Amino acid sequence: MASDQLDYRFDRRVAGSYDALRGHPAAVTPAIGEALARELGTGAQVLEPGVGTGRIALPLIGAGCEVTGIDLSSEMLAALAGQARAGLRLVRGDITRLPFADSAFDGAVCVHVLHLVDAQTVLAQLLSLVRPGGTIILGRDWVDPASFAGRLRNAFRQAVVDLAESVDFPTGARGLVQTLVGLGGEPVDNGEERTAVEWETTLSPAQVLDGIRSRDDAESWVLPDPLLARVMARLDAEAAASWPDLEAPQPVTRRFVYSLFRVPAA
Ligand SMILES: C[S@@+](CC[C@H](N)C(=O)[O-])C[C@H]1O[C@@H](n2cnc3c(N)ncnc32)[C@H](O)[C@@H]1O
């Protein structure tokens, strides 16, 4: 399977369930906004490429920033437009061709989007669209790799690598940091990830397996049916051998983490 065959469509199926599947707990959402707004500056004009349903944009506005969100998916934007508020501007467009003026923004925030596009093309534009001295944030949801959910996630990726004829997983967080540094972004703390907020959830192995099986995330929804069936057969067997009661809830530590960059002086 070549990467150019991957089909990440944020259509009605995904848009309708995105917040239910990916949303942060109510107590966590404002903490993400406050942590990012502290880095960007209160009142900052912020660009969010791939804004989706506003999972990050809305708490940023809640913390005092003004956000311009751009997204290709009219369904994702429609879900966000229903929560319209002062400080939010929405644009439908392709983030590989961002339609904004140089230095139009004080900062930019990218969360779970650069793996879907040519990251270098987007990041190069952000270095022009954010003013010199401004801030670029690369954020992501983190799941404790030592938790059962983290172990299942790694087992999933290993099974895909082993069972697919060829696979090209998207660039991870470290690769994105290197790309932005290569383009001239100035990393704060060498791009080491900071934690905006940490929380704990409880989930059962059966729930995580069902989520992968029902293609709840981009990594599983792009797999062809026969490959997903073979991957699941292996994962089900590994899970049964590891956890005697697949329905028993277990704690999982999660975080929202981000790397911080400054745009160099012109
Ligand atoms: C996984 S969602 C992340 C949404 C949001 N950043 C978040 O963390 O909740 C990825 C979003 O990127 C959008 N997207 C993917 N490729 C795009 C492109 N070339 N131009 C604009 N938006 C794009 C999708 O439509 C989707 O809304």
The ligand as an ORCA input file, in Angstrom:
! r2SCAN-3c Opt
* xyz 0 1
  C      -7.684     14.967     12.317
  S      -8.542     16.436     11.884
  C      -7.852     17.542     13.080
  C      -8.734     18.717     13.353
  C      -8.226     19.629     14.463
  N      -6.937     20.203     14.151
  C      -8.175     18.861     15.765
  O      -7.091     18.557     16.270
  O      -9.240     18.519     16.269
  C      -7.716     16.950     10.393
  C      -8.422     18.099      9.665
  O      -7.567     18.523      8.596
  C      -8.377     18.785      7.455
  N      -7.543     18.689      6.247
  C      -6.903     17.608      5.762
  N      -6.231     17.928      4.639
  C      -6.475     19.254      4.404
  C      -6.069     20.170      3.389
  N      -5.255     19.810      2.388
  N      -6.505     21.450      3.466
  C      -7.323     21.833      4.484
  N      -7.725     21.014      5.470
  C      -7.323     19.743      5.431
  C      -9.470     17.747      7.533
  O     -10.596     18.112      6.753
  C      -9.751     17.694      9.026
  O     -10.752     18.596      9.401
*
